[in-house]
């Protein structure tokens, strides 16, 4: 994670979720020519969104995308398909768990009844980026055309999860923006650093993972819990909600003993006993870091 392998480029909500379906003007002239024997009749009328028979592209189905950013039809939606609700993009399986989607017996997805909890209801998990820093992020993304933003963010998530490499994302950014590779790489590096700092700060302040252990935590999350990590990244990027990392961090802390350096940095006494075993003192008792971690004491 020190090279920001677990973060994707920020994309403003209002720009990501533009509709991509066929556009129909409010009124579209239709010209008809009818022939009956030697008589030819011509007529014209208009067709609007309301009577065209074409669904407006505002429904959730129109937001369905593959991880590469390709539009997906409603019939082809699967658990890993990316769907957007209220400016937040996540996998279909996530929205099923949230109650926003329901999967039928035939495998198709329909809208559910459970609302997604609004960001204002989870203030304890919100971590805002300073306005001055956010202005820099937006400036770095400015050369990208609007229609490329969703593709770049999907590619960025692929890099974050280890499915793609940084060079691939840089090439895509360069092609979409028309910038040189070096300029594209510099912009992406700056953007990634902002979100790495935000996420690192979250796991340290909210879950107590030391800075020295952060790289190991990110590597573990990417290798063992990609789906949960992807959902956490989506929440971070779309609504500044870093709460998705807490469950991951708690899981890691309970299964991975902290290093001696991390314990010392946290003020926990450590020693090596006569058998050469490292121990830490918690609540007046000496035990191994692994035992303390399993008990939830460190």
C-alpha positions as CSV (number, residue, x, y, z in Angstrom):
1,X,0.0,0.0,0.0
2,X,2.9,2.3,0.2
3,X,2.7,2.9,-3.5
4,X,-1.1,3.3,-3.2
5,X,-1.9,-0.1,-4.7
6,X,-5.2,0.0,-2.8
7,X,-6.7,3.2,-4.0
8,X,-8.3,4.4,-7.1
9,X,-8.5,7.9,-8.7
10,X,-11.2,10.2,-7.3
11,X,-14.1,10.9,-9.6
12,X,-16.7,13.6,-8.8
13,X,-20.1,12.1,-8.3
14,X,-21.9,14.5,-10.6
15,X,-19.7,13.6,-13.4
16,X,-19.5,9.8,-13.0
17,X,-23.1,9.0,-13.1
18,X,-24.2,10.7,-16.3
19,X,-26.6,8.6,-18.3
20,X,-25.2,6.7,-21.2
21,X,-28.3,5.3,-22.9
22,X,-29.7,6.6,-26.2
23,X,-30.8,10.2,-25.8
24,X,-34.3,11.3,-27.0
25,X,-35.2,14.9,-27.3
26,X,-38.3,16.2,-25.6
27,X,-40.0,16.3,-29.0
28,X,-38.8,14.5,-32.1
29,X,-40.6,15.0,-35.4
30,X,-41.7,11.8,-37.2
31,X,-42.6,12.0,-40.9
32,X,-44.9,9.3,-42.4
33,X,-45.7,8.5,-46.0
34,X,-48.6,6.1,-46.8
35,X,-49.4,4.7,-50.2
36,X,-52.8,3.2,-51.2
37,X,-53.0,2.5,-54.9
38,X,-52.3,5.7,-56.7
39,X,-52.9,7.9,-53.7
40,X,-50.0,9.0,-51.5
41,X,-50.6,10.6,-48.1
42,X,-48.0,12.4,-46.1
43,X,-48.3,13.3,-42.3
44,X,-46.0,14.5,-39.5
45,X,-46.3,14.4,-35.7
46,X,-44.0,14.4,-32.8
47,X,-42.8,11.8,-30.3
48,X,-41.7,12.6,-26.8
49,X,-40.0,10.8,-23.9
50,X,-43.4,10.1,-22.4
51,X,-44.8,8.3,-25.5
52,X,-41.7,6.9,-27.2
53,X,-41.8,3.6,-25.4
54,X,-38.2,4.1,-24.5
55,X,-37.3,4.1,-20.9
56,X,-35.6,7.2,-19.5
57,X,-31.9,6.3,-18.7
58,X,-32.4,7.5,-15.1
59,X,-33.3,4.0,-13.7
60,X,-30.8,2.0,-11.8
61,X,-30.5,-0.5,-14.7
62,X,-28.9,2.2,-16.8
63,X,-26.0,2.5,-14.4
64,X,-25.0,-1.2,-14.7
65,X,-21.3,-1.5,-15.7
66,X,-18.7,-4.1,-15.8
67,X,-15.5,-3.6,-13.8
68,X,-13.9,-2.3,-17.1
69,X,-16.6,0.3,-17.4
70,X,-18.7,-1.4,-20.2
71,X,-22.4,-0.9,-20.1
72,X,-24.3,-4.1,-19.0
73,X,-27.9,-4.9,-20.0
74,X,-30.3,-5.7,-17.1
75,X,-30.5,-9.4,-18.3
76,X,-26.7,-9.8,-17.9
77,X,-26.3,-8.3,-14.4
78,X,-24.4,-10.6,-12.1
79,X,-23.2,-10.3,-8.4
80,X,-20.0,-8.5,-9.5
81,X,-21.7,-6.0,-11.8
82,X,-21.3,-2.4,-10.7
83,X,-24.6,-0.6,-10.0
84,X,-25.1,3.0,-8.8
85,X,-27.6,4.3,-6.3
86,X,-27.7,7.9,-5.0
87,X,-24.2,8.7,-6.4
88,X,-22.5,5.6,-5.0
89,X,-21.3,2.8,-7.1
90,X,-20.9,-0.8,-5.7
91,X,-21.3,-4.4,-6.7
92,X,-24.8,-5.8,-7.2
93,X,-24.2,-8.2,-4.3
94,X,-23.5,-5.3,-2.0
95,X,-26.8,-3.6,-3.0
96,X,-28.7,-6.9,-2.3
97,X,-27.2,-6.9,1.2
98,X,-28.3,-3.3,1.6
99,X,-31.8,-4.1,0.4
100,X,-31.7,-1.8,-2.6
101,X,-31.8,-4.8,-5.0
102,X,-33.4,-8.2,-4.8
103,X,-32.3,-11.3,-6.7
104,X,-35.1,-13.4,-8.1
105,X,-35.2,-17.2,-8.4
106,X,-34.4,-16.9,-12.1
107,X,-31.2,-14.9,-11.3
108,X,-32.5,-11.5,-12.4
109,X,-32.3,-8.4,-10.3
110,X,-35.1,-6.1,-9.4
111,X,-35.3,-3.0,-7.2
112,X,-35.7,-3.7,-3.5
113,X,-37.4,-1.7,-0.8
114,X,-34.5,-1.1,1.6
115,X,-32.9,2.4,1.4
116,X,-29.2,2.9,1.6
117,X,-28.3,4.8,4.7
118,X,-27.5,8.4,3.9
119,X,-24.1,9.7,4.6
120,X,-25.4,12.2,7.1
121,X,-26.5,9.3,9.3
122,X,-23.0,8.0,9.7
123,X,-21.1,11.1,10.6
124,X,-18.8,9.2,12.9
125,X,-17.3,7.5,9.8
126,X,-17.0,10.5,7.6
127,X,-13.5,11.8,6.9
128,X,-13.5,14.9,4.7
129,X,-10.5,16.0,2.6
130,X,-9.6,19.6,3.0
131,X,-11.1,21.9,0.3
132,X,-7.6,23.1,-0.8
133,X,-6.5,19.5,-1.3
134,X,-9.7,18.5,-3.1
135,X,-9.3,21.4,-5.5
136,X,-5.9,19.9,-6.5
137,X,-7.5,16.5,-7.1
138,X,-10.2,18.1,-9.3
139,X,-7.6,20.1,-11.2
140,X,-5.6,16.9,-11.9
141,X,-8.7,15.3,-13.3
142,X,-9.8,18.3,-15.3
143,X,-8.3,17.2,-18.7
144,X,-10.4,14.0,-18.7
145,X,-13.5,14.2,-20.9
146,X,-16.7,13.5,-19.0
147,X,-17.5,10.2,-20.8
148,X,-14.1,8.8,-19.7
149,X,-14.4,9.4,-16.0
150,X,-16.3,6.2,-15.2
151,X,-13.9,4.1,-17.2
152,X,-10.9,5.6,-15.4
153,X,-12.5,5.0,-12.0
154,X,-13.2,1.4,-12.8
155,X,-9.7,0.9,-14.0
156,X,-8.4,2.6,-10.8
157,X,-10.4,0.1,-8.7
158,X,-8.9,-2.7,-10.7
159,X,-5.4,-1.4,-9.8
160,X,-6.4,-1.1,-6.1
161,X,-7.4,-4.7,-6.0
162,X,-4.4,-5.9,-7.9
163,X,-6.2,-6.9,-11.0
164,X,-4.5,-4.3,-13.2
165,X,-1.1,-2.5,-12.9
166,X,-0.3,1.1,-12.5
167,X,1.2,1.3,-16.1
168,X,-2.1,0.2,-17.5
169,X,-4.1,2.9,-15.7
170,X,-1.5,5.5,-16.7
171,X,-1.9,4.5,-20.4
172,X,-5.7,4.7,-20.2
173,X,-5.5,8.1,-18.5
174,X,-3.1,9.3,-21.1
175,X,-5.3,8.1,-24.0
176,X,-8.5,9.5,-22.6
177,X,-7.0,12.9,-21.6
178,X,-4.6,13.4,-24.5
179,X,-1.8,14.1,-22.0
180,X,1.7,12.7,-22.2
181,X,2.4,9.5,-20.1
182,X,4.7,11.4,-17.7
183,X,2.1,14.0,-17.0
184,X,-0.6,11.4,-16.6
185,X,1.5,9.4,-14.2
186,X,2.3,12.5,-12.1
187,X,-1.4,13.5,-11.9
188,X,-2.4,9.9,-10.8
189,X,0.4,9.7,-8.3
190,X,-0.8,13.0,-6.7
191,X,-4.4,11.8,-6.6
192,X,-3.6,8.4,-5.1
193,X,-1.5,10.0,-2.4
194,X,-4.4,12.0,-1.2
195,X,-6.6,9.0,-0.8
196,X,-3.9,6.8,0.7
197,X,-3.4,9.4,3.4
198,X,-7.2,9.5,4.1
199,X,-7.5,5.8,4.4
200,X,-4.3,5.3,6.4
201,X,-5.5,8.0,8.8
202,X,-8.8,6.2,9.1
203,X,-7.4,2.8,10.0
204,X,-4.9,4.3,12.5
205,X,-7.3,6.7,14.3
206,X,-10.4,4.5,14.2
207,X,-9.0,1.0,14.5
208,X,-5.5,1.5,16.1
209,X,-3.4,0.0,13.4
210,X,0.1,1.4,13.7
211,X,1.7,3.2,10.7
212,X,4.4,0.5,10.7
213,X,1.7,-2.2,10.3
214,X,-0.4,-0.4,7.7
215,X,1.4,-1.9,4.6
216,X,0.9,-5.4,5.9
217,X,-2.7,-4.7,6.6
218,X,-3.4,-3.4,3.0
219,X,-1.6,-6.4,1.5
220,X,-3.7,-8.8,3.6
221,X,-7.0,-7.1,2.7
222,X,-6.1,-7.2,-1.0
223,X,-5.1,-10.8,-0.9
224,X,-7.9,-12.2,1.3
225,X,-10.9,-9.8,1.2
226,X,-11.2,-8.2,-2.2
227,X,-14.9,-7.9,-2.2
228,X,-15.0,-6.2,1.2
229,X,-12.1,-4.0,0.2
230,X,-13.8,-2.9,-3.0
231,X,-16.9,-1.9,-1.1
232,X,-14.8,0.1,1.3
233,X,-13.0,1.9,-1.5
234,X,-16.3,2.8,-3.1
235,X,-17.7,4.3,0.1
236,X,-14.5,6.3,0.6
237,X,-14.5,7.7,-3.0
238,X,-18.3,8.4,-3.3
239,X,-19.2,9.8,0.1
240,X,-16.0,10.2,2.1
241,X,-17.2,7.4,4.3
242,X,-14.2,5.4,5.6
243,X,-16.3,3.2,7.8
244,X,-15.9,0.3,5.4
245,X,-12.3,-0.1,6.5
246,X,-13.1,-0.7,10.2
247,X,-14.6,-4.2,9.8
248,X,-11.5,-5.2,7.7
249,X,-9.2,-3.7,10.3
250,X,-10.9,-5.4,13.2
251,X,-10.7,-8.7,11.4
252,X,-7.0,-8.2,10.7
253,X,-6.2,-7.2,14.3
254,X,-8.0,-10.2,15.8
255,X,-6.2,-12.6,13.5
256,X,-2.7,-11.0,13.2
257,X,-0.5,-10.3,16.2
258,X,1.0,-6.8,16.1
259,X,4.8,-6.4,15.7
260,X,6.9,-5.7,18.7
261,X,7.8,-2.3,17.3
262,X,4.1,-1.4,17.0
263,X,3.5,-2.5,20.6
264,X,6.4,-0.4,21.8
265,X,5.1,2.6,19.8
266,X,1.7,2.1,21.5
267,X,3.2,2.1,25.0
268,X,2.8,-1.6,25.6
269,X,5.6,-3.2,27.6
270,X,7.4,-6.0,25.7
271,X,10.1,-8.5,26.5
272,X,11.7,-11.8,25.4
273,X,11.4,-14.5,28.0
274,X,13.9,-17.1,28.9
275,X,12.7,-19.4,26.2
276,X,13.2,-16.7,23.5
277,X,9.5,-16.1,23.1
278,X,8.4,-12.5,22.6
279,X,5.7,-11.3,25.1
280,X,3.7,-8.2,25.9
281,X,2.2,-7.1,29.1
282,X,-1.5,-6.4,29.1
283,X,-3.6,-5.7,32.2
284,X,-0.7,-6.8,34.4
285,X,-0.2,-10.2,32.6
286,X,2.5,-11.3,30.2
287,X,1.4,-13.1,27.1
288,X,2.4,-13.5,23.5
289,X,1.2,-10.9,21.0
290,X,-0.8,-13.6,19.2
291,X,-2.7,-14.5,22.4
292,X,-3.4,-10.9,23.1
293,X,-4.6,-10.3,19.6
294,X,-7.0,-13.3,19.7
295,X,-8.4,-12.0,23.0
296,X,-8.9,-8.6,21.5
297,X,-6.6,-7.0,24.1
298,X,-4.2,-5.3,21.6
